[in-house]
């Protein structure tokens, strides 16, 4: 029977769902291997459609597990893979009964030597070291050979200065090898630490499932951690947790979406988009010459409009004023947002990631308020919690490792002052940012685009240079707070704004900011492009100015900037 006729037959039966109530007579008789059953929606689907569709169910979008060699076909250039370290022999350190026979039978059944394939390949021409776990081999558990192959791959990648991509899929450490298996966690993590210290880039891709000792070692140590949708990711498996604590787990617990919300992974990437995202990330982590010399290194300073202080306060808070994301979209290209602080949560008041500025990779981080009421609530009105500052610092330290300039877009009424924020160490998080930023070895530019409120702003403005939009403000706290503390009357906010010297003109005269960016009287997204043209010219000059300065000089200049205030 042809596939065309089979499809017609299944169209008539509306893709019969194979479940307990389905009778034998209802199931169409088709040649073995033509159809398979989705383990999620139970629909009968054509095997060929699944293979051609990235091993995703065409009915419910469920992700099937992918064999290692098929995964290679999906993400690397055809014919470019060169396998490394084949032929390693799996031992039986515990002399566990039946283990050697199990290995032999698994090898015969799968055609694999062990649970991971490693080697070198190209992704759209870019050379990478790549390792892929295969769940068919004892659930891709990590024994001595798996740990050895991954470690050798990382060591060779370090020597050859190659980025590493690792696809994790595992039940954890291999029980049959006991403590020897446990030691592979330390071995792989140690190799990755040396790779990182040498400036190597590592992408970890988490697939379903990634659990146990693999999660507690190489899987969660990526410079960038990606995950497939709905993948199970956790240290202890759901069954073990439920049996241990005697409670039913909430829906979605330990899924990749859960980890994204809680700050442990950077992004969830659909399988069909993965090769493109991997290519973009590798490209963004390649060293490139700084952008071409600006045509005119000297940019005439704009005459600063000397507006009333309260007028500037009002304009800085306008609901239709451009937000951080608007600047990112207009000024930078190839932006990939990275999420999470790796401790607790992904704070949506901070948007950060890697992008290109005229071909040069940069790290860009923005305090984001949102525009609509729904967005304001989602972004907490641009008031970051401790995890927001920790996310920003994680991205800045990553930028330092890969020698990327940092651009911060500051726009916050102040750090969030809720109970939870205090419990999680708001003051410590702000202090840590200022402390670490003061000594980062890459140039930092901070632009105050709206409100620059208190330590919440300074935690992203401990920079080599700080610029400010013409009608933005930068102050010790809000005028309302100032009036309330000093005069016990928040209604005197307008009067306080005059006293605080928080306008761009006053800040420039006081040496608090280096430059003022002119803006239209009513500044919106509609006229943002005019402002961004001028801002781009100035950023070009900033990058050119710092292109050949040593890391020591860059950090020392920043130190002296604040030392002299």
C-alpha angles and dihedrals in degrees: 000000000000122000089243091058091044090054091051090051092050092046088059092050091043092233097303111234110236107222140137093284094052111110124218090246091058093058111088115235106242133159115277113267096024093096135035133184122242107235090214109044094017092227120150107242135176113263090217091055090051093050092048092045099059091267092293123138108251090210105049104007092242113164116235119207112263127221114239095245092048089050089055090054089054099050111025133061114269113268094004099106117107112186120225132204101005118163099048111149121233111226132202104231094172093043083234110190114253095004096114091049090049090053092049094049092046091051091051093046098046103028088230127125093210143342097282136050117203134182148106127296145153129251107201088331098315114120118231140165109237137189126186127189118216116210093203089076106077089312090302089284115176114249129159096286093048091050092045094050093048091047093049090048092052093046092051091046089053092051093047093041093238126152114244125228118188125186108203123202115151150134088223133250116005108254094202090065096048119189091001088065091049090055090060088071091063093040096054093041091051092051090050091050090055089046090052094046088053089056095258121157120229128190117191117198114196117206133177113320116013110162147141123011093358090058089047093054135022098359096066099039101080123130080225121022118200129180137194117241118279094002118158108241124171147111099244116033120245093251092052092048094049092049092047100048098026094229134118111245121236120257112274093018112159093006119133090254089056091052092049091053091048094051102250102115134041102222147345110234127194112237094241090055097045100094091051093049092047090051092049092049093049091047091050090053097053117104112251134180115259116266118281119285110277113252091238116027090189114069114189111240117245120243104254117235108233099216126172113275096239090048088058091047090053094047093047088058098045111137093223094049113120114266131213094271091055090058092047092052093048102041105031135052134206091025114182113189116220121201141208143026094245089237114065121338150350105254108210092199085078121059114188142157147114125302143153127256108197089332096315119116112238136169111236124191126181137184102228126203100175125221112244124056089253091053092044090056092045090050093040088237090293094300107134124214122216091274090056092058091044090052090050091049092048089055092046092051088049089052090052091052092053096038095244122154114240126227117190123192109204122204118142137126083218141293115309111268102198128133093256092051090054092047090054094047110263094173093048092049093052092044091049092052093051091045095050097038091055091067104033111134097221128074115269124201119187122191119193103214101172129345119008101193121186125286089342087070098036089057086070098031104061086115143141088249132011120202128185136203114245096252098032122107136217120193149148089260138325119309088242091055092045092053092045094052099041102030102022088233121098090187088075090069094120090054090046092054090061092050096046097062092220101149124109092248093052093044092051092050090050092051093242092122130032100211143016120215113215116232137183117269091248102035116198139149088268093067097030093104091067091054093044092055090061093040092052091054091052093047089051089055091047093053092044091051092055098037097104102026115118121247089247092052093048093053093042093052089053091049092051091047091064096030089063096051 
